[in-house]
Amino acid sequence: MRPRHVAPVLAAAVFLAACGPRTEPPPAPPQASGSAPGASPSTADRASAQRDAVAAYVGMWRAYESAAADGDTSGAATSRYATGNALDLINRAVHAIVKDGLRAQGTSVLAPQATDVRGADHPTEVRVEDCMDTSNTRLVKVDGSKYPDSPGGRRKMIATVRLGDSGWQVVSFGLGGVGTC
């Protein structure tokens, strides 16, 4: 989905992407896990942090997709995967979609990778990069009337995911325009 009415929320020309209905609820946010047998604590913790941060990132987008498709403005699902600025941005976008009488259709294609881990012995922050493909997503009017949604495409996404009391959660993200990756 390309909610252009969300641009004021993003304070420039950054648009949110990735909408689509889901039949199953998103998974619970991953918690930090211990070391694997035979692996050094820092290596196991780093791999676990990368895996859990990517899972939180995917969970955030899938929860957003579901909320935007269903018109669910409660924020309950998104708050499991996002906090701070990221949560505020996602929830504002869903509210704007619902206010404008729209719903999301389609599913984005995600291919996230953890590119940086902070916290040598016990990772607490992971940078996640993605080239999100929103080609098969769109916004539609609830009443069935035409809505001139802009075409989707491949967009560069960079997110910061942190370990907190609620597990790994996205705290911020930046999404580039179509064609940025």
C-alpha positions as CSV (number, residue, x, y, z in Angstrom):
1,M,0.0,0.0,0.0
2,R,1.2,3.5,-0.7
3,P,-0.8,5.7,1.7
4,R,0.1,9.1,0.3
5,H,-2.1,10.7,2.9
6,V,0.4,9.6,5.5
7,A,3.1,11.9,4.1
8,P,2.3,14.6,6.6
9,V,2.8,12.1,9.4
10,L,6.2,11.2,8.0
11,A,7.1,14.9,7.7
12,A,8.2,14.8,4.1
13,A,7.8,12.6,1.0
14,V,8.2,9.3,2.8
15,F,5.4,6.9,2.4
16,L,4.5,3.7,4.2
17,A,4.2,0.5,2.3
18,A,3.1,-3.0,2.7
19,C,-0.5,-3.8,3.2
20,G,-2.5,-7.0,2.9
21,P,-4.9,-9.2,4.8
22,R,-3.6,-12.1,6.8
23,T,-5.6,-15.1,7.9
24,E,-3.4,-16.0,10.9
25,P,-2.3,-13.6,13.6
26,P,1.3,-12.4,13.5
27,P,3.7,-14.3,15.7
28,A,4.6,-13.1,19.2
29,P,7.7,-10.9,19.4
30,P,10.8,-12.9,19.9
31,Q,12.6,-12.7,23.2
32,A,16.4,-12.7,23.6
33,S,17.6,-16.3,23.7
34,G,20.6,-17.9,25.2
35,S,23.7,-19.3,23.7
36,A,23.8,-22.4,21.6
37,P,25.9,-25.4,22.8
38,G,29.4,-25.2,21.5
39,A,29.2,-21.6,20.4
40,S,30.9,-18.7,22.1
41,P,28.3,-16.5,24.0
42,S,28.9,-13.5,21.8
43,T,28.6,-15.4,18.6
44,A,25.4,-17.1,19.7
45,D,23.9,-13.9,21.2
46,R,24.7,-12.0,18.0
47,A,23.0,-14.6,15.8
48,S,20.1,-14.7,18.1
49,A,19.8,-10.9,18.1
50,Q,19.9,-10.8,14.3
51,R,17.2,-13.5,14.0
52,D,15.0,-11.9,16.7
53,A,15.3,-8.4,15.3
54,V,14.4,-9.5,11.8
55,A,11.4,-11.4,13.2
56,A,10.2,-8.2,15.0
57,Y,10.6,-6.2,11.8
58,V,8.6,-8.7,9.8
59,G,6.0,-8.9,12.6
60,M,5.6,-5.1,12.6
61,W,4.9,-5.0,8.9
62,R,2.5,-8.0,9.0
63,A,0.6,-6.5,11.9
64,Y,0.4,-3.2,10.0
65,E,-0.8,-4.9,6.9
66,S,-3.5,-6.7,8.9
67,A,-4.6,-3.6,10.7
68,A,-4.7,-1.5,7.5
69,A,-6.7,-4.3,5.7
70,D,-9.2,-4.7,8.6
71,G,-9.4,-1.1,9.6
72,D,-8.3,-1.9,13.1
73,T,-7.1,1.3,14.8
74,S,-6.6,-0.2,18.3
75,G,-2.8,-0.6,17.8
76,A,-2.8,-3.8,19.8
77,A,-1.1,-5.9,17.2
78,T,1.4,-3.3,16.1
79,S,2.5,-2.6,19.7
80,R,3.8,-6.1,20.1
81,Y,6.5,-5.4,17.4
82,A,7.0,-1.6,17.5
83,T,7.5,1.1,20.1
84,G,8.3,4.8,20.2
85,N,8.5,6.6,16.9
86,A,7.9,3.5,14.8
87,L,4.7,2.6,16.7
88,D,3.4,6.1,16.5
89,L,4.0,6.3,12.8
90,I,2.4,2.9,12.1
91,N,-0.6,3.7,14.2
92,R,-1.0,7.2,12.6
93,A,-0.9,5.6,9.2
94,V,-3.7,3.1,10.0
95,H,-5.8,5.9,11.5
96,A,-5.4,8.0,8.4
97,I,-6.3,5.0,6.2
98,V,-9.5,4.4,8.2
99,K,-10.4,8.1,8.4
100,D,-10.1,8.4,4.6
101,G,-12.5,5.4,4.1
102,L,-9.8,3.2,2.7
103,R,-8.5,-0.3,3.3
104,A,-5.4,-2.1,2.2
105,Q,-5.2,-5.0,-0.3
106,G,-2.3,-7.2,-1.4
107,T,0.8,-8.2,0.3
108,S,4.3,-6.7,0.2
109,V,7.4,-8.8,-0.3
110,L,9.9,-8.5,2.4
111,A,13.6,-9.6,2.3
112,P,15.1,-8.1,5.5
113,Q,18.7,-8.6,6.6
114,A,20.4,-7.7,9.8
115,T,23.3,-5.5,8.8
116,D,24.7,-4.2,12.1
117,V,24.5,-5.4,15.7
118,R,25.4,-3.2,18.6
119,G,26.4,-4.5,22.0
120,A,29.4,-6.7,21.8
121,D,28.7,-9.3,24.5
122,H,24.9,-8.8,24.8
123,P,23.4,-7.2,21.7
124,T,20.7,-4.6,22.4
125,E,20.3,-3.0,18.9
126,V,20.2,-4.3,15.4
127,R,20.0,-2.4,12.1
128,V,17.7,-4.1,9.6
129,E,17.8,-3.3,5.9
130,D,15.2,-4.4,3.3
131,C,14.3,-3.8,-0.3
132,M,10.5,-4.0,0.3
133,D,8.5,-4.7,-2.9
134,T,5.0,-3.1,-2.8
135,S,4.1,-3.8,-6.4
136,N,1.2,-6.1,-5.5
137,T,-0.4,-3.8,-2.9
138,R,-2.9,-1.0,-3.1
139,L,-5.5,1.0,-1.2
140,V,-9.1,0.8,-2.1
141,K,-12.2,2.7,-1.0
142,V,-14.4,0.9,1.5
143,D,-17.5,2.0,-0.4
144,G,-16.3,0.5,-3.7
145,S,-15.7,3.9,-5.4
146,K,-12.5,4.4,-7.4
147,Y,-9.4,5.5,-5.6
148,P,-6.4,6.6,-7.6
149,D,-3.6,4.9,-5.7
150,S,-0.1,5.4,-6.9
151,P,1.8,2.3,-8.2
152,G,4.1,0.4,-5.8
153,G,7.5,-0.9,-6.4
154,R,10.8,-1.7,-4.7
155,R,11.7,0.6,-1.8
156,K,14.7,0.8,0.4
157,M,13.8,0.4,4.1
158,I,16.2,0.8,7.1
159,A,14.9,0.0,10.6
160,T,16.4,0.1,14.1
161,V,15.3,-2.7,16.3
162,R,16.1,-2.7,20.1
163,L,15.9,-5.2,22.9
164,G,13.7,-3.9,25.7
165,D,11.5,-5.2,28.5
166,S,9.0,-6.4,25.9
167,G,11.6,-8.2,23.7
168,W,12.9,-7.0,20.4
169,Q,10.8,-4.1,18.9
170,V,11.3,-1.7,16.0
171,V,11.9,1.8,17.4
172,S,12.4,3.7,14.1
173,F,12.4,3.2,10.4
174,G,12.8,5.1,7.2
175,L,11.2,4.1,3.9
176,G,12.5,5.4,0.5
177,G,10.3,6.0,-2.5
178,V,9.6,3.6,-5.3
179,G,12.8,2.7,-7.2
180,T,15.2,3.3,-4.3
181,C,16.5,-0.3,-4.4
